[in-house]
Amino acid sequence: MTSPSPLTSFTAPTLQVIGSGFAALTAAKHLRRLQPQTRVQVISPRNELVYYPSLIWLPAGLRQPADVVIPLANFFARQQIEWIEANVIGVSAGGRTVETSAGTLHNDGLIIASGGRFIKKLPGIEQAFTPCEGVHSVVTFSEKLAQLKGGTLAIGFGGNPNEPSAMRGGPIFEFLFGIDTLLRRQGRRDQFKLVFFNPAAEPGKRLGDKVPQKMLSMMAERDIATKLGQKIMGFGSNQVQLANESFSADLILFMPGMTGPSWLSNSDLPLSAGGMITADEFTQVVDCPGTYVAGDSGSFPGPEWQPKQAHAADIQAKTAAINLASYLKGQTAQAKIKHELICIVDTLDKGMLIKRSDKGTLMLPPLRIMHYAKRLFEKLYLRQYR
């Protein structure tokens, strides 16, 4: 841990960013550029970035754990950003005070980018692997998959009924199609039954109106069974329990819906019905001047299809940094969130580009070049943090 100096001994404004994920690092980087004379602090338990989009390649060995966990010491040193090793316990005074495991911190401006938290309330959910919980979960799943001689693999995702945007379906589609491709490469596909389950009748519709039909068509072509339109009731030992039926599964990969971080219960910040921090179109936390939110922990006004993904988090983080810089100058916020969804749904050998904005949806068929485009983007994106 780098110990912060008291505010009284540092005359320049102190700006703090909670988190060390996509939104947090983008916010910190832009704050440093926009406010070169300020003190920028990043508060997080670890000074590393987990590149979640590449977790889909761990089961196939296309990436190793060390490839997707990026140490940030060099980045922080280059950017002259102070890293504070701590867990956040609460936020008070409208964001000016941050309570942490390392003590009480104060700031002149705050961007909350700590990410969300998966809702783990379903009975027996410990029977399922949640991939976006981190590297360990995917590695353990991958090891068990490699050991299986055959059986049923159940792969699905849920949501937060009080926060429609708080779901992560894209990676689950990628795990589903990627595992199918992997098993075919290994000559083992005929020994496994793949089952995709989702409470929605048209899963993936947030990506675009035509996306569910395309996804389900791809599943049918690959002989992937589906269980759709039934509420997920829970999980048993080697079992998925739905509202109208249950089915056996030797391995379960499940992405629950998300809510805000646990420390919000110790904060005075406004929350949405789904437990996220309520923000306006400028990413400012409602009724909290100088405090902003970006990424999975925020609830933002906008279209019903707005995504929870790294690209959207980066956009929100840049918007927050620009508006915090304006706030410090006594200026009115001007930058608004640009709502845009861009992703490449990877199948291990091909990729399907999907882009959605207020102008409509672009969806390309699965192309081999898009798989390599996703890999190239990873390399270029991570270069800034290495």
Secondary structure, 3 states (H helix, E strand, C coil): CCCCCCHHHCCCCEEEEECCCHHHHHHHHHHHHHCCCCEEEEEECCCEEECHHHHHHCCCCCCCHHHHEEECHHHHHHHCCEEEECCEEEEEHHHCEEEECCEEEECCEEEECCCCEECCCCCCHHHCECHHHCHHHHHHHHHHHHHCCCEEEEEEECCECCECCCCCCHHHHHHHHHHHHHHHHCCCHHHEEEEEEECCCCCCHHHCCCHHHHHHHHHHHCCCEEEECCCEEEEECCEEEECCCEEECCEEEEECCEECCHHHHHCCCCECCCCCEEECCCCEECCCCCEEECCCCEECCCCCCCCCCHHHHHHHHHHHHHHHHHHHCCCCCCCCCCCCEEEEEECCCCEEEEEEECCEEEECCCEHHHHHHHHHHHHHHHHCCC
